[in-house]
Amino acid sequence: MFWRVAAIVLVIDQLTKFWATASLPVDRSVPVVPPYFYLTLTYNTGIAFGLLEGHGWITIPLTLLVVGGLVWYHYRYQPPRRTQLLMGLLLGGALGNFVDRARLGYVVDMFDFVVWPVFNVADIAITISLLGLVAVQFFDVPTSQSPNSGAAEEKPQ
């Protein structure tokens, strides 16, 4: 599941970026659901939210570390399917933006909700993945332990 999800995210991300680059005018919003949602083609040379403009190259070694860590963890621990799904989203999103940075020197963004910086499919996958992994860490009951274990232990008489 891990590899399939990553591949699907990467392909969808790159296809939407190719479509946006071929179809949308640069830095001019195309209304979809005004005044809430627009398509706005932008080129992000920084990192998340346009921070460190012109220094996006910093993310290349960081992305390689994240990708290596995800692959190592996947093979070392063989996590449950839901974790593989979330890790696959993270891997696909990281690779989607990595491909842009390595090939173009910037990341192509197009989804614009006006109150939030413009983003892309890879950003959506990364955000969902990180929120899901945090939720699993904090709210998931380990599968090796029943939810009520230890709560009603019988004492020997």
C-alpha atoms as one frame of an Amber mdcrd trajectory, in Angstrom:
protein
   0.000   0.000   0.000   2.850   2.393   0.904   4.361   2.410  -2.598   1.015
   2.467  -4.431  -0.253   5.480  -2.474   3.045   7.325  -2.975   2.973   6.628
  -6.724  -0.676   7.733  -7.068  -0.026  10.987  -5.198   3.112  11.691  -7.242
   1.325  11.088 -10.562  -1.761  13.161  -9.657   0.449  15.950  -8.319   2.603
  16.103 -11.439  -0.402  15.876 -13.782  -2.200  18.760 -12.035   0.988  20.835
 -12.131   1.455  20.080 -15.829  -2.179  21.040 -16.498  -1.902  24.239 -14.435
   1.322  25.285 -16.147  -0.179  24.684 -19.601  -3.609  26.193 -18.891  -3.427
  28.984 -16.326  -1.963  32.472 -16.587   0.884  33.125 -14.140  -0.113  35.120
 -11.041  -3.630  35.858 -12.319  -6.526  34.292 -10.464  -9.190  32.360 -12.341
 -12.426  32.330 -10.304 -13.895  28.909  -9.571 -16.162  29.699  -6.584 -15.706
  33.412  -6.013 -14.933  34.898  -3.576 -13.741  31.684  -1.858 -11.777  29.575
  -4.325  -9.604  30.465  -7.318  -6.999  28.797  -9.470  -3.846  30.906  -9.330
  -0.653  29.640 -10.933   2.357  30.618  -8.834   5.967  29.496  -8.637   7.217
  29.079  -5.083  11.002  29.435  -4.855  10.889  29.358  -1.063   9.707  26.756
   1.398   6.265  26.316   2.982   4.044  29.414   2.849   6.611  31.185   0.641
   9.088  31.551   3.498  12.794  31.847   2.625  12.013  33.063  -0.884  14.800
  31.990  -3.251  16.241  29.479  -0.772  14.008  26.488  -1.525  17.076  24.416
  -2.373  17.448  23.958   1.396  14.568  21.487   1.253  16.345  19.156  -1.190
  18.668  17.473   1.368  15.878  17.548   3.957  13.512  15.815   1.525  16.121
  13.143   0.795  16.441  12.482   4.538  12.651  12.251   4.956  12.321   9.910
   1.963  15.162   7.727   3.260  13.627   7.654   6.736  10.188   6.695   5.409
  11.575   3.876   3.260  13.755   2.583   6.107  10.848   2.684   8.585   8.536
   0.944   6.118  10.923  -1.979   5.616  12.178  -2.147   9.202   8.822  -2.107
  11.020   6.241  -3.078   8.373   3.604  -0.771   9.885  -0.157  -1.404   9.765
  -2.066  -0.471   6.602  -3.377   2.859   7.944   0.177   3.924   8.784   1.374
   2.750   5.376  -1.387   4.853   3.796  -0.350   7.954   5.745   3.356   7.360
   5.087   2.590   6.842   1.382   0.804  10.217   1.287   3.847  11.837   2.886
   6.282  10.121   0.518   4.241  10.978  -2.585   3.826  14.597  -1.522   7.489
  15.011  -0.638   8.549  13.493  -3.958   6.050  15.644  -5.895   7.538  18.884
  -4.599  11.070  17.438  -4.808  10.643  16.700  -8.514   9.602  20.322  -9.092
  12.545  21.752  -7.155  15.086  19.454  -8.806  13.678  19.919 -12.328  12.473
  23.538 -12.261  14.113  25.195  -9.250  10.680  26.047  -7.787   7.392  24.390
  -6.823   4.271  24.886  -8.935   1.201  25.871  -6.862  -2.343  26.514  -8.086
  -5.088  26.096  -5.461  -6.030  29.440  -3.924  -8.527  29.830  -1.083  -7.537
  33.518  -0.658  -7.161  33.283   3.151  -4.375  30.689   2.834  -1.202  30.601
   0.719  -1.573  28.976  -2.713  -0.835  25.230  -2.607  -0.846  22.009  -4.678
  -1.766  18.301  -4.486   1.582  17.405  -2.873   0.942  19.958  -0.112  -2.522
  18.470   0.505  -1.064  14.950   0.773   1.684  16.079   3.154  -0.777  17.949
   5.388  -3.270  15.059   5.552  -0.424  12.645   6.244   1.072  14.657   9.086
  -2.324  15.299  10.707  -3.167  11.595  10.389   0.162  10.432  11.817  -0.238
  12.780  14.793  -3.793  11.505  15.349  -2.605   7.888  15.217   0.153   8.644
  17.733  -2.088  10.413  20.209  -5.454   8.724  19.838  -4.859   5.205  18.566
  -5.098   2.216  20.876  -2.260  -0.260  20.224  -3.557  -3.363  18.439  -1.621
  -5.726  20.708  -3.615  -4.527  23.690  -7.376  -4.544  24.083  -8.954  -1.189
  25.011 -10.032  -2.510  28.418  -6.907  -4.429  29.369  -5.905  -3.777  32.913
  -9.141  -1.989  33.731 -10.981  -4.865  35.333  -8.340  -7.299  36.505  -9.555
  -9.985  38.853  -7.683 -10.362  42.096  -6.965 -13.870  43.320  -8.924 -14.769
  46.468
